Amino acid sequence: MADYRFERECRTPYSEVYLVTDGDERVGRVDLHFTPSIVYATLCVVEKVAADDIQDLIDHVDEELVMSADVARDDFIVTVYQGHEAGIFSDEEFDEEEEEEEASGQ
């Protein structure tokens, strides 16, 4: 049985983003968006997570993150993507690469 843990990466007044782990293993990420009556989630999981485990993870997200947010909701809609991480990109990373290229004369 999975031991899902959620580590918050960021929070706004109407959304939250969590890294999802099972023990020491990263299994995905969930983005939650709160509206007055519906909570939307985008769940991204690694390729090896089975369909039954995805439903179990959705249940955990609902119980541990959505219901504990103390937001009234009529529905919880989850879109699931499954695959592998291609990378993490940021403006800072691109700025550093450009500076290195300029310094080397490229």
Protein Blocks (a to p, Z undefined) as FASTA:
>chain_A
ZZdddddfbdcfkbccddddehjbcfbdcdddddfkbccddddddfklcfklmmmmmmmm
mmmmmmmnopacfbdcddddddddfbdcdfklmmmmmmmmmmnoZZ
